[in-house]
């Protein structure tokens, strides 16, 4: 029990401390790993502990990538900004880092190039977790970031195979038949119900069928988990499965962040290496921004996607461990420090863009990406922002009572509603350019059904700053969040769960005399 007590105790304590400081708990988990490493000999921890935590970490990564796959549109990988952006960024980054490493640390060009290539990758785990926590995986910039990460993982797999002189099994061609399993998986999803069997089904696909299956074929188990998640992305209950696995995935991911710190205590040379590479993170971010703007994305999408990708990858540790183990601890420290820098920046990504918008917008190209075109609200009287379950319910109630228009930042969701005959347009409520161009003359009321608190606060402020004097109504899950939305200028906020209870009580009142 000593091992579990140390892991859980340190992870909880440091996670809580950094959370109280306004930072993501994962930074505390990273620090806990280094503390355990530093005190391991005094605590006399079992030697098999690192192997156990590595296994737990691997399960967490597989579950995370499976849930990302549940929200992934495979066609997004063929988009110009994803395919071109990932390949161009990898090539330029590797060629940028290699001379720096050669001159400062490793006067061996093959080794310097390999380390440069490893540092070109971004963290799938951190970026996906940040985007998922903010519910932005389906947003346009989230789709671009995840698409680039998937392409980077494919490049990393190829690089690892070349560096080890190995190739996937000839049976790997069977992967081409995996899409044929979709009807079977859909049928199983329909039979699962909503209880523990659904959890077991998700874990089986992520860990056993996807993870272990791809590994046996000589392919990445992480890719397998992602692919099987993507196979179910079109199912009506994919979102429900993702929510069902959420707590389990979060628990196992603590092991992943602990594992980085458990890699060993760094020496002075490792700190110099990690410090310099961390100082070069802005170069990585600027390169992503420049390339995405070059592919006609707006400054906002390019900034948010680039910021999510401005970190170093856990996959780099796998590549270096197999090729240059002497650099594993310096690189592990580098990855950890990049997480410490990237996580809080992404937490405040939207307010940060608000401050930098006037400087970034001039870099946009004259012609914009089709998904980023500004919209006209037509003759609508009521505007609904966000077309999830709450927004869709509001739309269905109001659609025959007034002229409606709805906005959503998920292009696939917009297309789905459009096919159903609904007046739903693509736009992001946090996009400053949208607010600069939108005409609100005919709008009498705005219903905010956005997922993220910051999005609701920013949208409310932008509406009032644009001179909108009409009704602003928002839903909220928590009372403290409702107070922030009201302070930003909303007229009314409704606590969703409380209102659901009142609705049930009203139905009872209608049928009986109280």
DONUMI-684998 format. One record per residue (C-alpha): x, y, z. Coordinates in steps of 0.05 Angstrom, whole numbers, plus 5000, padded with zeros to 4 digits. Layout:
% residues N
XYZ ...
END
This chain:
% residues 514
500050005000 506050465009 506950544934 499650734922 499651204982 505751584956 503051634885 496051854905 498452294962 503552684923 499152744861 493152994901 497153474945 501153804890 495253794841 490954164893 496454664906 497354864834 489754874824 489155374881 494555784845 490055814783 494055304742 491954634713 492754044763 496953664711 502854134728 502353884799 502353164775 508753304736 511953604798 509653004840 513452544793 519952924804 518752944880 517652194882 524052094841 527952534889 525352194952 524751484925 530951204959 528851485027 521851205020 524650534997 519450454942 518949794905 522949754841 517049504801 513350164815 515750514751 513449934708 506549954740 505750704731 508150634659 502650134646 497450584679 499951174638 499450774574 492150594589 490651334602 493651534535 489750994498 483151204530 484551944516 486051814442 479951364436 475451924463 478852414416 477251934359 469951934379 469852674361 474352634299 472352734227 477252314186 476152754125 479253324163 486152994155 485853124080 484653864089 490254294060 491654654125 492353994162 496353594111 500654174087 501354504155 503653874190 508753674137 511454384129 511954504204 515553844217 520653974162 522154694181 522354544256 527053954249 531754374206 531354944256 532754544319 538254094290 543654644282 542054924351 542854234383 549154084342 552654734363 550454724436 549954004458 551253444408 556553534354 553852944315 549353114256 545152464254 543752524329 542353274323 537453154266 533952604304 533153034366 530853614322 525553164290 523352924359 522553644383 518353814321 512553394348 507253684394 503853324452 497552964431 495852824504 496453544529 493353884468 487553394466 486453464541 486554224538 481754254479 477153734510 476854094577 474854734540 470054334495 473654584433 475553934398 469754014350 471054764340 474654944276 481255094308 480654464351 479554034289 485654344255 489954224317 487753494326 488653364251 495753614254 497153194316 494652564281 499152714221 505052824268 503752154301 503851814233 510552164218 513251954286 511451234272 515051254206 521051584238 521251064293 520950494243 526650794201 531050934262 530250214287 530849914218 524149564227 517849574186 510649394203 508448684195 505748484127 499248354165 498849104177 495249144110 489248854147 488349554176 485349754109 479549294124 478049604192 472750084164 468649474146 467649354220 463549994228 456649664219 458349144271 460949664320 454750084309 450249494324 454149344387 453450064408 445950014400 445849394445 450349674500 445250054542 447550614587 451050264645 457649914661 457249484598 458150124557 464450294597 467249594585 465749634511 469550294505 475550024544 475649384502 475849774437 481050274461 485749804497 484649104469 482049154398 485149824378 491349864423 493649144427 491048974358 495049514323 501149354365 501048624343 501148864271 507349284283 503549934286 502550454341 497650244395 495950984404 493951024331 489650404339 485750714396 484751344356 482350964294 477250554331 474651174365 473951514297 470050914270 464651064322 464851824313 458651824269 454351424318 448851814354 451451564421 458851724410 458352334455 455051924510 460651404506 465851954511 462552234574 461951534604 469451424597 471352124622 472751984695 476451324680 480751674629 482352254676 484551784731 489351384686 492152014655 494852224723 499651644714 502051924648 504052594679 507152244739 511151804692 514652394660 517252624727 519251904745 524051884687 529852084732 532952694765 536253154713 543453394719 545954094702 546853924628 539753674625 537254334655 541154734604 538254324547 531154374574 531855114589 534255284519 528954864485 523555174528 525955864508 525055654435 517755474445 515456154419 518955994353 514855364347 508455754361 510156304311 511655794257 504955454267 501456134264 505156344201 503755684165 496355664183 495456394162 498956214097 493755674087 488356214091 486156114163 484256734201 488857004254 484456754310 484056034287 491556024271 493256314339 488855834379 491055224339 498355424343 497955554418 494954864430 500754564392 506254974426 509254424469 513753824461 511153124452 511052514496 512052134430 518952464426 520752064489 518951414453 523151594392 529251814434 528751224482 529350744422 535051124388 538851574437 537351364509 542751824536 538152414519 531952124551 532352504617 533953184585 528253084536 523452854591 525053494629 524053894565 517253584554 515353714626 517454444624 513754544558 507454284593 508554774650 508955354600 503655114551 498054904598 496755574632 497555954567 492155524535 487855624597 487756374580 488156294504 481856694488 483257304532 490457284507 488057314435 483457894453 489558294474 493758104413 488258124360 489758814332 496958604320 495357914291 489558074245 493858474195 497657824179 491357504150 490957384076 485757744034 482157094017 479756684076 478655954088 471555734068 470055524139 471956214163 467556664121 463657204158 456157114163 449857544153 444257444203 438857634152 432057844180 432557424243 429557684308 432657184356 439856944354 441956284387 449356184399 451355454406 447354874378 448654314428 442953984465 440754614500 441255054438 437754544394 432054484444 431355244446 431455274370 425954744363 421555114413 422355794379 422855614305 415355694291 414456304336 419456794307 424956894255 430956504280 438356444265 443356014302 450956004303 455855444319 463455364313 463054624293 462654584216 460053874217 454554054266 452654654222 452254214161 447853704198 442954244221 442954564152 440953894121 435053874170 432654544143 434954964203 437855654194 444555504227 450955854205 458355754219 461356274265 465356294330 462356724385 469456874411 472057114343 473457864346 472957924270 465857634273 463758174321 466958714279 462958514217 456258254243 449958684238 445258624298 440059134275 434158644271 436058214331 431558304392 434157734436 440357304442 440356614474 447356384497 447855624496 455455584491 459155064531 465055464556 464256004610 469356464577 465656414511 459156634545 462557204581 466257454519 459957394476 455957794527 461158344531 461858374455 454358444447 454059024495 460259354466 456959304397 451159714423 446259134429 440759354478 436258744471 435158144515 441057694531 439357024563 444456484581 444455804611 449555594663 451254964703 453855324765 451555914806 458456254809 458956214733 452056514726 454257114768 460157234721 455557224660 450757704693 456558164711 458658174637 451758454618 446757884611 439558014631 437957314656 441656664670 438455994682 441755444721 440554854675 439854304727 435454724772 430954914714 430354184695 427854034765 422854604761 420454344693 419153664723 415353974781 411154384733 409153764696 406953444761 402954074779 399354054713 396853344726 395053364799 392353874848 397554074900 
END
